Amino acid sequence: MRVIIGGAGRVGIALAKALAKEKYDLVLVDNDSRAVANAQSLDCLVVNGNITSRETLLEAGVNHASVFVAATPSDEANLIACSIAEHAHEAEEGEDALTSICRLRTASYVEEYAKGHLLEWAKVDHVVNPLHGAIKRLNAGLRSTELEEVIPFEDEAYVIEFDIGESAHSIVGRPLSDVKEDFVHGLPNIVGVKRDGQRSFIPNDDSVLEVGDRLAVAVIGLDSFNPALITFGHEISYFPEEPRVVIVGATSIGTKMAKDWLDHGASVTVLERELHLANKLAGSKTGGNANIDVIHGDHLDRSILEEISIDQYDVALSALEDDHANIAAVLMMSDLGVPHTGLMLYDADLVKVTQRMGISFAVDRHRVAVSNILSHVHRSLSGRYALLAEVPNVVGITLKVTERAKFAGKQVKDSNFPDWMRPAFIKRRNLSGAWESIEPKPDELLLENDRVVLFCLKERVADAQKRFKV
C-alpha cells in the first residue's frame, strides 16, 4: 500500500519512521532542500516539490496511493493539498480509493470538519488536531512526579511509562511467572520493556526484570497510577483529590486545560495579561463555573502571585504560544512552592530538557499528532494506534473481535495469544451503550464485537491483524 506524506518536518519524519518497519510503500514530499536532505536516510522515496502542486503529487504517485497525509505546519497548504490530491487521484483513475488525512491547528477549520464541510469542499477524510489528547495526557501525567509518559486510551484506560526503582527488590532478578505468585490481585500489566543497550521487548512469564528497566504498564483509572508505581519501587508524593490548579494564559489551550481540570474536581485560577482574553474566558460557560477564577494580570509579577497565595497551589501549567515563555512561567511558580508543574511543547527536544530543570511533566505535541495520524493510516484498525515514547519499537493497536476469530467466546487464558503480543485492555459496550475498559485477566471472556488494545513490536502489527482475521 502506498502512503504519501506531505511535509518532511518533525511530524512527517516521525510518521515515516513509524511506518517504515511495516513495509509500506512510502513517499515523502517537501519543497525544503534541507528537509529533503535530512530525509534521504529513510527507507522511502523522497520527492523535492510543493505538496500543493498537481505535478509534484503525480510524481509522487498519487494515482497509485491509498493514503495521503498532509502534515506541513501550514493549515491552508494542508487543506489545498488534500483537495488537489483527491482530484488528481480521481482524474488519473487511481487504483484504490484515496484516504486523505489533514493536520490542522486552527479551531475554525476543525469545527468545519466536525460539521462535515471539509469532506465536501476540501475532500478531507480525517482531521488530526492533537490538542485534546495532549491535554488529557498532560493533566494525567501530573498526578505523579515519577512518570515519564502517560498515554490515554479513552474510557479511563492509560499506559504509563517509568523506570523500575531501586527498592523493587521483590520484582527484579526473578522470572515474572514467580513474581506473579506474590500478588493476590495480580501484578500490574507490563506491556513493554526497554533495557539500556538492548532492543525493546514484550515480556513473557520467563522474562526477568532489572533495576533501571523502563516499563510501559497498562492501568485503568487515574487511581491506579500510584499502586503501579509503588509496586515497581517508587515513593509516591501526595496528590489531592481536589487540587488547586493555576493556569497561565486564557488562550483556547488554557481554556481547554481549565475545563478538563474542572471536570475532575479541581479548583482553577487562570492568569491572563490581555484584558480581552480574560474577559472572554470569564464570560464563557467554562468561566461561569463556581470553581474557576479568572484574573487579569502579569503572571511574572511576583506581587500578583503572592496575592493569590501561589505556594498553596498543587499544580501550575502554562498555555502560552511560545515554548520558552511557558518554561519561564512554570519555573517561577515552581520556585515559589508549586510542587507539580507541566506544559505542552512544540519543540520535542525541550521535553527532556525541562525534566532536568525540575518541571514535573511535559507533553510533546508532535508525538501526539503522529499517533493520531497513525490511527487513521491503519484504516483496518478499530481504534487507537499509539507509539510508546520511552519503549521504542513497541506500539499499541486496537483490533475488533469478530466471529471469524478463533478466540471469540473464549477466556483470555484459552486464546493462545503468542508471547510477542500483550493484551492491555478489553473495550466493551455496557448496558447503557457506553464503552468501558476491562482488564484482560486470564478468566475474562472475549466476546464478539469487543475491541482489544494490544501491544507488539512494530514489525508484528500485520501478524497481529492476521490473528484477528483483519
N, C-alpha and C positions, 0 to 999 in steps of 0.2 A: 504494500500500500504506500503510495507516495504522499508525503506530508511536506507542504511548502510553508516555511516560516519567514514571515516578512519582518525584518529587523534583527540585526546581529548585536544588539545591546546585551545587558545583563540577563534580561528575561529570555531573549532569543537564544543566546548561547547556552544558558542553563537548560532550556527546553530541548535543544538539540542533543546535549549530553545525556539527558534523561532518556531520550527516545533511541539513542544510538545503539544501546545494548539490546534493544528489542527488534533489531534488524529491519527497521522501517527504511524505505527509500526516501531519504531526507534531502531537501533542498533549502538552503539558507540564502536569503536575498537582502542586500543592503547597498546603499549608494555611498557609504563612507569607506574610503580606501583603507583606513586604519582598522575599522571593524572587520572588513573583509580579510585583511591580512591576519588578524587575530583568530579568525575562524578557520584558517587553512588547515590547522592541525586536527580538525574534527573529521569524523568519518562520514562526510556528506558532500554533496555538490554545493559549491558556493558561487553565487551569481552576483556580480557587481552591477547594480542598477536600482532604479526607483520602483518601489512596490506599487506606486500609482500609475505606472506605465504598462499599457497593454503588451507592448513588445517585450518588456522585461518579464512579465508573467508568462508569456508564451515561451520565452527562452527557458524559463524555469520548469516548463512542462505542465502548466495549469490544466491543460486538456486531459492529462493523464492522472491528475491528482485526485485524492479522495478527501483531503483536509487542507484548508488554507487558514493559517494563523496570522493575523495582523497584530504585531506586538511592538511597534515603534513607540517612542514617547509622545507622538502626536495623535490625539484622538481623531482629528479631522483626516489625517493621512490614513489612519487605520480604517475608518468608515469608507472612504473613497476606494481604497484598495480592495475591500471586501466586495463592494458593488462591481468594480471592474473585473475582479477575479471570477465572480459568478457569471457575468455576462460573457466573458471570454471563454469560459468553460462550456457554456451552452452553445455559443456561436461555433466553436470548434468541435461540437458534438462529443463532449467528454465521455469517457468510457463508463464512469460511475458518477453518481450524484456527488456534488461537492458540498462538504460541510464547512462553513466559514465561522471562524472564532475571532472575535474582536476584543482587544483590550481597551477599556475606556476608563477614564478618571472623572470626567465631567458628570456631575449628578443629573443634569438635564438630559443628557444622552442616555444615561441608564434608565431614567424614567420613560423616555421614548421607547426603549426596548421593552420595558415592563408592560407598556400599553400595546405592544405588538407592532408598533410603527416601523422600527428599524428593519424588521424582516421584509416589510412591504416595500420601503423605498431605498434601503441600502443592502438588502439581501443578506443580512446578518443573522445567522442561525443561533449563535450563542454569544453573550457578552460576559466578559470577565472583569469584574470590579472587586478586587480583593479586600476592600476596606472593612466590610462587616466581619469577614473571617479573621482578619488581622486584629481587630478589636477584641473579638472573643478570645483569641489566642493570648493577647497581651493581658487582659483582665484576669484570665485563669492563671497565667504564669506568675502573677504577682502574689499568689496565695502562699508561696514558699520561696525563700531565698536560695534554696538548694537546687532548683530546677534549671536545667539548661535549655529545655524547649518543651512546649505544650502544643499538641496538635488536636484540635477539636474534630470529632467525627459525628457531631449532631446528636440529639436525643440523649444528652448527658454522657456521651462516650468520649474518652480522651486517651491519647497516648502521650505519656510523659517521658522525658529523657533526662538521665542524670548518671553520675558515676557511682560505683559501689564504694561506700565509705570504709574508713579504717576499722570501724568497730563491728563490721559484719562478719564476725568470726564464725558464726554457725552456718553461714551461707557458702563461704569460699572454701576451695580445696576439696569439695565433695561432689560426687555426681548428683545432678538435680533430682534423680529418682529417690536418692536417700534424703535430700533436703526436704522434699515434699512431704515426707512422712512426719516431719516435725510440726506441720501446720494443720491444725484441725479444720480450719475453714479454707484451706488451700493457699499455696504460695502464689503471690501476685503473678499475673500472666506476662511472662517475658516474651516479647515478640521479635527482638533483635538485640545483638551484642556486637560491640566493636572493641577490639583489644589493640593497643598500640603495636604498630609494626605488622599487624595481621589484617586480613580482609574481614569485613563484617560477616556474621553468620546467624542462622536461625538456630536457637538452642534446642536440643532434644534431651531425653532423660539421661543420656550418657555425658552430657556437657558438664564441664567443671568451670565454675566462675573464679575469677581472681580479683583481688583488691585493685581498684583503678579501672576495671572494665566499665565501659559506657553501656548502659542498658536503655532499651525502649520498652516500657511497661504499659499494658492496656488496663485502664481503670474505668469504672462507671461512677460518675458523680464527683463533684469537687471535694467532698468529704473523704474520698478515697486517696487523695494525694498524699497526705501525711502518713497514713498507715503504710503505704508502699515505701515511702522514703525511710521511715523508721526501720522497716524490715531489712533494708539494704544499707544500714549503718549510718544514718544521718540523724543529727539532733535537730529537732523542729522548733522553729520560732513561732510564738503565738500569733495567730491571725484572728481578729474578732469576727463574729458572725454579722455584725452590722458596722462595718468600718466607716471611718471618716475619710473622704477622698477629696483632694484638691486637684483641679484640672486647669492648666494654663492654656487659655485660648477658647473663645466661644465660636470656633470655626465649625464647619459641618462635621469634621472629625471629632472635635471636642464635644459637640452636642451628642453625637452617637456614643461616645465613650460614657458621657454622663448618663444617658438613658440606660445603657447596659448595667452600670453600677446601681442605678436606682431600682432597676428590675430585680437586683439581687440583694436589696435591703440596705444599701449604703446611704449615708448622708453625704451630699456632694456640694462643694463650693467651686465655682468657676470664676477665674480671674481673667479679665479681658481689658486690654489697653484701649481698644477702639470703642467709643461710646455706642455707635450704631450697631455693632455686633453684640455688645452686651444687652442693648435694648431688644434686639431681635430675639435673642435666646430667652430673655426674661418674659417676653410676650408670647412665646410659643407654648405648645402643650407640655413639652418637657419642662420648660421654665415655670409652669404653673404647679408642678409637683411640690408638695409641702416640704419635702426633704432636700430641696436644692436652693442654694443662694447664688445669685449672680452679682459679682462685684466689679465695678468699673475702676480699674487701677493698674499700675505697673507691677508686674509680678517680680521684677528685680528690685523693687523698693522695699527694703527691709522693714520699714515702719509699718507698711501695709501687712506684710507677713506676720509681724509681731502682733498687730492689731487683731488678726483673725486667729491668733494663738497657733501658729503653724506647727509648733512642736507637739500639739495634741492630735495631729492628723496621723492616720495609719498609712496612707498611700498618696504619692504625688505623681502626676502624669503631665506630659506636655503635648499639646496638639497643634503646634505651630508648623508652618510650611518648611522652615529651614532646620536641617538636622542639627547644626551647631547651636542654634538658638534653643532648641529643645534640650540638648545636653546641658547647656548652661543653666537653664531653668530648674531642672530636676536636681542638678548637683548642688545648687544653692539651697534647695529645700532639704536635701539630704544633710547638708552641713548644719542646718537649723533643727535637725532632730527627727525628720520623717524617715521611718525605718524601711519602707517599701517604695521604690521609685522605678518608673518604667516609661518607655517611649517606643514609638514606631519610627523606623528609619528607612530612608530611600537608599542610603549607601550601605550595602551589605558588609563592607569591610569595617564599618564602625561598630557593628554588633559586638564583636569580641573585644574591641577597644573599650566600650562602655562597661563591660563586665569587669575589666581590670581597674576601671575608675571607681568601682563600687556600686554602680547602678544595678538594681536588682534584676531587671528583666527587660530585654529589648526584642522587638519583632522586626525581621527583615521583610518588608512589603513585597519585594521581588520574589522571594521564595513562596509566599502565599499565592502570588499571581501564577507562578509556574505550576503549582499543584492544582489550582483551579483550571488552568488550560489543559493540563494532562487529563483531568477527569472528562473533558469534552472530546479530546483526541481519542481516548479509549471509548468509543461510542458503544461498544458491546457490553460495557460495564453497567451495573445497576446503581451506581452511586460514586462515592469519592474515590479518587486516586491520590495518594499522598506520598511525598518524599520524606524520609526521616533526615533531620538536619544533622544529628550527631552520630548516626549509624549509617554511613553512606552505602549505597547499592542495595539497601533493603527498602521495599516500597509496600504501601498498603493499598489494596484494591477491594472493590465491593462486587460480589457476584451473587446472582439470584439462584435459589434452589428451585429447580424445575422438576417435573415428574420424570424427565429423562435422566436426571442424576441418580446414580445407583444408591446414594445415601439418603435420598428423600424418605422421610418417615423413620429413619434410624437414629439411635442415640449417637452423640459425638464420638464416644469411645468405640463404636462399631463402624464408624465411617471410613476407617482406613486412610486418614489423611497422612501423606508422606511426611518424613522428618523435615523436608525443606519448605513446608507450608505450615504456618501457625495461625489458627483462627484467633481473632482478637475479640470480636463481638458478633452476636446474632441480632439482627434487626427484625422486629416483628410487629405487625399491627395489633393493638389491643382491642378490646370490645368496643371502645369508643371510636375506633378507626385511626387513632394516632399511633405513630411509630414509637417504639420503645427499644432500649438496648438491654440485651441479656448476656450474661457471662456464658461462654461456651464450655460449661462444666461437662465432665465425661458422661453424666446421665441425662443431659439436656437433649431433647428431641430436635431434629432438624426437619421442619415442616415445609411443605411445598409453599412457594412464594416468600419464604424467609429470604432476607439478604444477609450474607455472611461477609464481614470485613476480615480479611486475612492478610498476612504478611509473608512475603517471599523475596528472594533475590530478583533483581530486575530481569535477568535473563530467563527466569522461570515463569514469568507472567503468562506467556502463551500456554505453558504446561498446566498452569492453574485453571485457565479458561477451559481447556480440554476436559479437565476432571469435572467441571460444572456443566459440560456439554454446551458451552457458549459457541 
